[in-house]
Structure formats: structure tokens, C-alpha cells
Amino acid sequence: MSPPLFIHFLFTDLLPAMDGDTKTMTFLQEVVDILMAYIVESFDRETKVIDFHYPNELLQMNNWELQDEPATLDDILISCRATLKYAIKTAHPRYFNQLSTGLDMVGLAADWLTSTANTNMFTYEVAPVFVLLEYVTLKKMREIIGWPDGRGDGIFSPGGAISNMYAMLLARFKMFPEVKEKGMSSVPRLVAFTSEHSHFSIKKGAAALGIGTESVICIKVDESGKMIPADLERRILEAKQKGFVPFFVSATAGTTVYGAFDPLIAISDVCKKYNVWMHVDGAWGGSLLMSRRHRWKLDGVDRANSVTWNPHKMMSVPLQCSALLVREEGLMQNCNQMHACYLFQQDKHYDLSYDTGDKALQCGRHVDIFKLWLMWRAKVKKSYHANLLSCGYFAIGFCPQHTNVCFWYLPPGIRYMEDKEERKKHLHKVAPVIKARMMEYGTTMVSYQPQGDKVNFFRMVISNPAATFEDIDFLIEEIERLGQDL
């Protein structure tokens, strides 16, 4: 519990209040103690991953409403504890639910420092160190992609969906620069191409940019989830025959569900042949570029015009940390700059190329770079390795290409069903029931979904460095325990 003195104090007693330094230090130390206890608990396998309650229950259990009068600092600390009590422990070794898992201590320290600095990334004058760190890190990432001398451009954005939208925005501007001033009425019907298994952000970006979701053509994939280049070429020719203008192809390096890597070299050949911008959505799989053993899966990425890379996934950088890398230098600036004279004065006394804010869509931009930079300094490049598993009553959907492992659990009630359609119908209900029970017990978490003609299956993602083979075994055993009566 917090010291009794906080019962009598409000936020007005903290800095910048006169003589508020001691109270501030004591208050923040209490907050740090709460955070440290939560961190230690998150790595304890004896604790739950989630203390689940239904929304209406959780609303009634605590006073979450905003009041007309300020709360005491004691109440503020109680709110901090309650928030973490019901939070999902994404650092827990048995949390396999999302692509972003784990909690890196160096990254956490960097995040705390970033919040303390509390600045904006739009100009060198207000964020000198962070702007320079973004410059050197983006250059290093471009070098790793394979672009000569790391030349090009890039920016950190609020997630892979926005990075992908940036890429589409740049591709449109590159082909039709007049669209910036005159809008979509000044250009012909544009069409983009991406695989059936690509991330939904490609269509969402097309909707946001006024291109329209119907102008995103989904290309067939093979049985392992990889885009089929021959179908891409066929659909490009088909679009051109209809009078449409192909302007953007998004290949995926690590699809969200299967973890598939599209054949980038073959796709780049098609893009070059028809003069179409090639983007690689490597939000999930881009970090394999850091691996000597696995980077071959992205062979051809150096031929792309742009690449999305999310270090907050496989590299365990705390959320959020997503980069868009662009091969052509200056294109982002020309596409997005608005010359706001209250920020980007042209007579400043330093090199104006470090005022990076005008090439971003945002004005206010969070400092996401320091977490990645500090972790990179601490770890340098290292390999990431995927592990496979098998079990008697589990059916693996296909051979994994990344750390996504997709599988069905076959409970006793359907193992010997002879009617395939009936069996399929029952199997579709298995994963949702087990997932619901799993969350209520709180012991572990894993995702599920259907895909195409495949009924609901589990998608286990291994991206948490704290997870061990024993934790994977626990998940499998827990699924079997929770589904024995199905």
C-alpha cells in the first residue's frame, strides 16, 4: 500500500509546485515499485497471463468513471495497481497470442527515458539527439536491406499499417505527382495488387487514400501461402486491358497468419517489366534480415522501392516501433511537405535536412527510435530461430516458414467421425471454445482464426525470448486438458 501521506495530497503538490521535489520523488518511487512488482510477476510462470472478467463485470468492479473533483495521489496509485491487475501480461512466457510479445528490459528503460524527455520528432531544434539517432538507424536498416551505402529515405511511423499506407502514398505520387494538389480526379483509375493472405492494412490504406478497396486486386497464393507471380502478371495485364493503371504491388515477407514469404525476386521481375512500384510489407518477417541463417527468405528485398519493417515484433522492441524504408531519397519530402513556416523556417542556423517533420503525414510524432537504438547498442545483430513441434492429436496445417505454427486440436469427440463435412463443422467450433476456457482460467493465451476454406485453427506465434520448449509443451497440454470433453 502507498504511504498514508498520499491520502492528503493532490497532483498540485507535485512539481512544479514550490517545495514539491520530495513529494514528487516519493510519489514516482511508489509508481516505480508498482511497475517493478508487475514486471517480476509477468515472468513468473506461477502467475496468470490474464485475470479475465467480462466487460460489464470489469466496469462494475472498479470506479473507472472520470470525476468532477481531482483524485488524491493515493487514489492515483490505487488506479495504477488496478490497471495492471487486469492487464494482459504480454511479457509472460506463456503468452502466444500476438506477434508482439515479451518485454525487453533495455527497451523498457529507453521507453521510460523517452517519456521523460517528452519531445516531438518534427525538428532538430527540439529533438537533436533523437533526430540524429533516427538518421543513423534508418541508414543502417537500409544498408541491411541491401541498398548501396544505405542511401534512400525513411521514417518511423505509428505501426505497420501506417508504414504500408505511406508506401502506397509515395507510389501514387511517384507516378502522378499532380495528385498532391489536384486530387484523385486528376488521375486515371489506379489499381494495386497484393496477395490473398496479405495484411488488411493494404485495403485500409487504399480506402484512406481515396483509391478504394475495389481497386486492390488480391493475387492467388500457393498451398503454403506465398503469392503466385504468374497470377500477379496475369492480373496486371487484365487490369491494363480494362484501361486501369497498375501503380503498386505489395509483397509480404511474413504473412500474419501463415508466416509465409512471397517470392520477392520473381515479383520484382514482374514489377520491373510493367514499371510498377514494388513494396515489401516486412512488418512481421523483416527482422529476419538480421539473421545470417534466415535472411535468404527475403532474397530480392533490395529490389523493392519501399519496405515496412516492425522492430516491435520479432526484435522485441516495446510498442510501437515501425519503420518505412524508401529507396529514393527526397521522394517523401516532395510528396508530403507543406512548408509550415512556424516550424520549418528556411533561415535556421543548422543543416535543415535534419528537420524531418515535413516529410511526415503527422505534425506531432512520438519518439520511437530510442528504444530500437538502445537495444541495438546492447545486443548488436543476432539470429532468430524458429522451432517446430508435433503431438499425436494435433494436426499441423503446413510446414512453418516463420515462427507461426498453425494447427488443429482434434478432441476425442471428433477423432473418429467418418462424415468429413460433419467433422469439419464440429472442428470449426473447437478452437473458440478452448480459447474462451483458456482466458477464463488465465493460464495461457493463443490466437485462432479460419483462413480461406480452412475451419478455425490455432495460430501459435513464438516471438517472446522468455518462452521455452517447456512453455510450448504447457500450451499443448493445456489445450488438450481444456478440450477433452469436446
C-alpha positions in Angstrom: 0.0 0.0 0.0 1.1 3.6 -0.6 2.3 5.8 2.3 -0.6 7.4 4.3 0.7 10.9 3.4 -0.6 10.5 -0.2 -4.2 10.4 1.1 -3.9 14.1 1.8 -2.1 15.2 -1.4 -3.1 16.1 -4.9 -1.3 16.5 -8.2 -0.9 20.2 -7.3 1.6 19.1 -4.5 4.0 17.7 -7.1 6.5 19.5 -9.3 6.4 22.2 -10.5 4.9 23.1 -7.1 7.1 25.0 -4.7 9.0 22.5 -2.5 7.4 19.7 -4.5 10.6 17.8 -5.3 10.5 15.5 -2.2 6.8 14.6 -2.7 7.5 14.1 -6.4 10.4 11.7 -5.8 8.4 9.7 -3.2 5.4 9.5 -5.5 7.4 8.4 -8.5 9.2 5.9 -6.4 5.9 4.4 -5.5 5.0 4.2 -9.1 8.3 2.5 -10.0 7.7 0.0 -7.2 4.3 -0.9 -8.7 5.9 -1.3 -12.1 8.8 -3.4 -10.8 6.4 -5.7 -9.0 4.4 -6.1 -12.2 7.5 -6.8 -14.3 8.7 -9.6 -11.9 5.3 -11.1 -11.8 5.0 -11.1 -15.6 7.9 -13.5 -15.8 6.6 -15.8 -13.1 5.1 -18.9 -14.6 3.1 -19.5 -11.4 1.1 -16.3 -12.1 -1.8 -16.0 -14.6 -1.4 -14.5 -18.0 -4.8 -12.8 -17.6 -7.3 -12.2 -14.8 -10.2 -12.3 -17.1 -13.6 -10.6 -16.5 -16.3 -9.8 -18.9 -16.6 -6.0 -19.8 -19.7 -5.3 -17.8 -18.1 -7.1 -14.7 -14.9 -5.1 -15.1 -16.7 -1.9 -15.4 -18.5 -2.6 -12.1 -15.5 -3.9 -10.2 -13.7 -0.5 -10.2 -14.5 3.1 -10.4 -13.3 3.9 -13.9 -15.5 6.9 -14.4 -14.0 10.4 -14.7 -15.0 12.6 -11.7 -15.6 16.3 -11.4 -13.1 16.6 -8.5 -9.4 15.7 -8.6 -8.4 12.3 -7.0 -5.8 12.1 -4.3 -2.4 10.8 -5.1 -3.3 7.7 -3.1 -6.3 7.1 -5.4 -4.0 7.6 -8.4 -1.7 4.8 -7.1 -4.7 2.6 -6.5 -5.7 3.2 -10.1 -2.2 2.2 -11.3 -2.4 -1.1 -9.4 -5.9 -1.9 -10.6 -4.9 -1.1 -14.3 -2.0 -3.6 -14.1 -4.0 -6.2 -12.2 -6.4 -6.6 -15.1 -3.9 -6.0 -17.9 -2.7 -8.9 -20.1 0.8 -9.9 -19.1 2.2 -9.8 -22.7 5.7 -10.5 -21.2 4.6 -13.8 -19.7 6.4 -16.8 -21.2 3.1 -18.5 -21.9 1.5 -15.6 -23.9 1.5 -16.7 -27.6 -1.5 -14.6 -28.7 0.0 -11.9 -30.8 3.0 -11.1 -33.0 4.3 -8.6 -30.4 5.2 -10.4 -27.2 7.8 -10.2 -24.4 9.3 -7.3 -22.5 12.9 -6.2 -23.1 14.5 -4.5 -20.1 16.8 -2.2 -22.2 13.8 -1.3 -24.4 11.7 -0.6 -21.3 14.5 1.7 -19.9 14.6 3.5 -23.2 10.8 3.9 -23.2 10.9 5.5 -19.7 13.7 7.9 -20.8 11.7 8.8 -24.0 8.6 9.7 -21.9 10.8 11.7 -19.5 12.3 13.7 -22.4 8.8 14.3 -23.7 9.6 15.9 -27.0 8.5 15.9 -30.6 10.3 14.4 -33.6 9.5 17.2 -36.1 12.7 19.3 -35.9 16.3 19.1 -34.9 15.9 22.1 -32.6 13.5 20.3 -30.3 14.9 16.7 -30.6 18.5 16.9 -31.6 19.7 13.5 -30.3 16.6 11.6 -31.3 16.7 13.1 -34.8 20.3 12.0 -35.2 19.6 8.5 -33.9 16.7 8.1 -36.3 19.1 9.2 -39.1 21.8 6.7 -38.3 19.4 3.8 -37.5 17.4 4.2 -40.7 20.6 4.3 -42.7 21.8 1.1 -41.1 18.5 -0.5 -41.8 18.7 0.5 -45.5 22.3 -1.0 -45.6 20.9 -4.2 -44.2 18.2 -4.3 -46.9 21.0 -4.0 -49.4 20.6 -0.5 -50.9 24.1 0.9 -51.8 25.7 2.8 -49.0 22.4 2.9 -47.1 21.2 5.6 -49.4 17.5 6.4 -49.5 15.0 7.7 -47.0 12.6 6.6 -44.3 10.7 7.4 -41.2 9.3 5.8 -38.1 5.5 5.7 -38.1 2.7 4.6 -35.7 2.7 1.0 -36.8 3.0 -1.2 -39.9 -0.5 -0.2 -41.2 0.6 3.5 -41.5 4.0 2.5 -42.9 2.2 0.5 -45.6 -0.1 3.4 -46.3 3.0 5.7 -46.7 4.3 3.3 -49.3 1.1 3.5 -51.3 1.0 7.3 -51.0 4.6 7.5 -52.3 3.9 5.1 -55.2 0.9 7.2 -56.3 2.9 10.4 -56.0 5.8 9.0 -57.9 3.6 8.0 -60.9 1.2 11.0 -60.7 2.8 13.9 -58.7 -0.2 16.2 -59.7 -2.4 14.2 -57.4 -0.9 16.1 -54.4 -2.6 19.3 -55.4 -5.4 18.3 -57.8 -6.6 15.1 -56.1 -7.9 11.8 -57.5 -10.0 13.4 -60.1 -6.7 14.3 -61.9 -5.5 10.7 -62.4 -6.9 7.6 -64.1 -8.3 4.6 -62.3 -5.4 3.2 -60.2 -5.1 -0.4 -59.1 -2.9 -2.0 -56.5 -2.0 -5.7 -56.1 -1.4 -7.8 -53.0 -1.8 -11.4 -52.0 -4.9 -13.1 -50.7 -3.1 -13.5 -47.4 -1.7 -10.0 -47.1 -2.4 -7.7 -44.2 -5.8 -5.9 -44.2 -3.9 -2.6 -44.0 -3.3 -2.6 -47.7 -7.0 -2.3 -48.4 -7.4 0.1 -45.5 -4.7 2.3 -46.9 -6.4 2.3 -50.3 -9.7 3.3 -48.7 -8.0 6.2 -46.7 -6.2 7.5 -49.8 -9.4 7.6 -51.9 -8.2 4.8 -54.2 -10.9 2.4 -52.9 -10.8 -1.1 -51.7 -12.3 -2.4 -55.0 -9.1 -1.1 -56.6 -7.0 -3.6 -54.6 -6.7 -6.8 -56.5 -5.9 -9.9 -54.5 -3.5 -12.3 -56.1 -3.7 -16.1 -55.6 -1.4 -17.9 -53.2 0.0 -21.4 -53.3 -0.7 -24.0 -50.7 2.0 -22.5 -48.4 0.5 -19.0 -48.6 3.0 -17.5 -51.0 1.9 -15.1 -53.8 1.9 -16.7 -57.2 3.9 -14.4 -59.5 2.3 -15.8 -62.7 -1.1 -14.8 -61.3 0.2 -11.4 -60.5 1.3 -10.8 -64.1 -2.0 -12.2 -65.4 -4.0 -9.8 -63.2 -1.8 -6.8 -64.2 -2.3 -7.5 -67.9 -6.0 -7.9 -67.2 -6.2 -4.5 -65.4 -4.3 -2.8 -68.2 -6.7 -4.2 -70.8 -9.6 -2.7 -68.9 -7.9 0.7 -69.0 -6.8 0.7 -65.4 -3.3 1.8 -64.3 -1.3 -0.6 -62.1 0.8 1.5 -59.7 1.6 -0.6 -56.6 2.4 -4.1 -55.7 2.7 -5.1 -52.1 4.6 -8.3 -51.5 4.6 -9.8 -48.0 7.6 -11.0 -46.1 6.0 -13.0 -43.2 2.2 -13.1 -43.6 0.2 -12.5 -40.4 -1.4 -16.0 -40.2 0.8 -18.5 -42.0 4.1 -16.5 -41.7 4.6 -17.0 -45.5 7.3 -15.2 -47.5 6.3 -14.1 -51.0 8.9 -14.9 -53.8 10.4 -11.4 -54.0 12.8 -11.9 -56.9 10.1 -13.2 -59.2 7.7 -10.5 -58.0 10.3 -7.8 -58.6 10.8 -9.1 -62.2 7.1 -8.6 -62.8 7.1 -5.1 -61.3 10.1 -4.1 -63.3 8.5 -5.4 -66.5 5.4 -3.3 -66.1 7.0 -0.4 -64.3 5.0 -0.8 -61.1 6.2 0.3 -57.6 7.2 -2.7 -55.5 6.6 -2.6 -51.8 7.6 -5.3 -49.3 5.5 -5.5 -46.2 8.1 -7.0 -43.9 6.3 -5.8 -40.7 6.4 -9.4 -39.3 9.3 -11.0 -41.2 11.6 -8.1 -41.9 13.6 -8.7 -38.8 14.9 -11.9 -40.4 17.2 -9.6 -42.3 19.3 -9.5 -39.1 19.7 -13.3 -39.2 22.5 -14.9 -41.2 20.6 -18.2 -41.2 17.2 -16.9 -42.3 17.7 -13.7 -44.3 17.6 -15.7 -47.6 13.8 -15.8 -47.1 13.9 -12.1 -48.1 16.1 -12.5 -51.1 15.2 -9.8 -53.6 14.1 -7.2 -51.0 16.9 -5.0 -52.2 15.0 -4.6 -55.5 12.0 -3.1 -53.7 11.1 0.6 -53.9 10.0 0.5 -50.2 10.0 -1.8 -47.2 8.0 -1.9 -44.0 9.9 -3.3 -41.0 8.4 -3.5 -37.5 11.1 -4.0 -34.8 8.3 -4.1 -32.2 7.6 -7.6 -33.4 10.4 -10.1 -33.9 13.1 -7.8 -32.4 11.0 -7.4 -29.2 11.3 -3.6 -29.1 8.5 -2.2 -26.9 5.4 -1.0 -28.8 5.3 0.9 -31.0 8.3 0.8 -33.4 7.7 0.6 -37.1 9.9 1.9 -39.9 9.2 2.6 -43.6 12.3 2.5 -45.7 12.3 4.1 -49.1 14.9 3.6 -51.8 14.6 7.0 -53.5 15.9 9.9 -51.5 13.8 13.1 -51.4 10.6 11.5 -52.5 9.0 11.6 -49.1 9.8 15.3 -48.7 8.4 16.2 -52.1 5.2 14.1 -51.5 4.3 15.4 -48.1 6.0 18.7 -47.4 3.7 21.7 -46.7 6.4 24.3 -45.7 4.8 25.3 -42.4 6.8 28.4 -41.6 6.3 28.3 -37.9 8.2 25.0 -37.7 10.4 24.7 -40.9 11.9 28.2 -41.2 14.4 28.2 -44.1 16.9 30.6 -42.4 17.8 28.5 -39.4 21.5 28.3 -38.4 21.9 24.5 -38.9 21.5 21.9 -41.7 17.8 21.9 -42.5 17.9 18.3 -43.8 17.6 17.3 -40.1 14.2 18.9 -39.8 12.5 15.7 -40.8 8.9 16.6 -39.8 7.8 18.0 -43.1 8.2 14.6 -44.8 5.8 13.0 -42.4 2.0 13.0 -42.5 1.9 13.8 -38.8 2.9 17.0 -37.2 3.3 15.7 -33.7 5.4 12.5 -33.9 6.3 10.3 -31.0 9.9 9.4 -30.3 10.0 5.7 -31.3 13.7 5.5 -32.3 15.4 5.5 -28.9 14.1 2.0 -27.9 15.4 0.4 -31.0 18.7 2.3 -31.0 19.5 1.5 -27.4 18.5 -2.2 -27.7 20.6 -2.4 -30.9 23.6 -1.0 -29.0 23.1 -3.5 -26.2 22.6 -6.6 -28.4 24.1 -6.0 -31.8 22.8 -8.3 -34.6 21.7 -11.7 -33.6 19.9 -14.6 -35.2 16.3 -15.7 -34.6 15.4 -19.3 -34.9 12.1 -21.0 -35.4 11.2 -24.2 -33.6 8.7 -26.8 -34.8 6.6 -29.1 -32.7 4.4 -32.2 -33.1 1.9 -34.1 -31.0 -0.3 -37.1 -31.5 -3.7 -35.5 -31.6 -2.7 -32.2 -33.2 -2.7 -31.7 -36.9 -0.1 -29.2 -38.3 -1.7 -27.2 -41.2 1.5 -27.0 -43.2 5.3 -26.7 -42.8 6.0 -23.4 -40.9 8.2 -20.8 -42.7 8.5 -18.5 -39.8 7.7 -18.7 -36.1 3.9 -19.1 -36.8 2.7 -22.6 -36.1 -0.8 -23.2 -37.2 -2.6 -26.4 -36.1 -5.9 -28.0 -35.2 -6.6 -29.9 -32.0 -8.7 -33.0 -32.6 -10.8 -33.6 -29.4 -12.0 -37.2 -28.6 -15.5 -36.4 -29.8 -14.5 -35.9 -33.4 -11.4 -38.0 -33.9 -13.2 -41.0 -35.4 -16.0 -39.1 -37.3 -16.3 -40.6 -40.8 -18.5 -37.9 -42.2 -16.0 -35.3 -43.4 -18.4 -32.4 -43.6 -19.8 -33.1 -40.1 -16.3 -33.5 -38.8 -15.3 -30.1 -40.3 -18.4 -28.4 -38.9 -17.5 -29.7 -35.3 -13.8 -28.9 -35.7 -14.7 -25.3 -36.6 -16.2 -24.8 -33.1 -13.3 -26.4 -31.1 -10.8 -23.5 -31.1 -13.2 -20.7 -30.0 -14.5 -22.9 -27.1 -11.0 -23.8 -25.9 -9.8 -20.2 -26.3 -12.7 -18.9 -24.1 -11.9 -21.5 -21.4 -8.3 -20.6 -21.7 -8.9 -17.0 -21.0 -11.2 -17.7 -18.1 -8.6 -20.0 -16.5 -5.9 -17.4 -17.4 -3.1 -19.9 -17.7 -2.0 -19.1 -21.3 -3.2 -17.4 -24.4 -3.0 -18.3 -28.1 -4.9 -17.0 -31.1 -7.2 -18.7 -33.6 -8.9 -18.0 -36.9 -10.2 -19.5 -40.1 -8.4 -19.0 -43.4 -10.0 -19.5 -46.8 -11.6 -22.9 -46.8 -9.9 -24.0 -43.6 -12.0 -24.0 -40.5 -10.8 -22.4 -37.2 -7.3 -23.4 -36.3 -4.9 -22.2 -33.6 -2.1 -19.9 -34.6 0.8 -20.0 -32.1 3.4 -17.3 -32.6 6.8 -17.6 -30.9 8.4 -14.2 -30.6 9.0 -14.0 -26.8 12.6 -14.6 -25.9 11.4 -15.8 -22.4 9.4 -18.7 -23.9 11.0 -22.2 -23.6 10.2 -25.6 -25.0 8.5 -26.3 -21.7 6.2 -23.4 -22.2 5.2 -24.7 -25.6 4.6 -28.1 -24.1 2.4 -26.4 -21.4 0.3 -24.8 -24.1 -0.3 -28.0 -25.9 -1.1 -29.9 -22.7 -3.5 -27.1 -21.7 -5.3 -27.2 -25.0 -5.7 -30.9 -24.6 -6.9 -30.5 -21.0 -9.5 -27.8 -21.9 -10.8 -29.7 -24.9 -11.1 -33.3 -23.5 -14.9 -33.1 -23.3 -15.5 -31.7 -26.8 
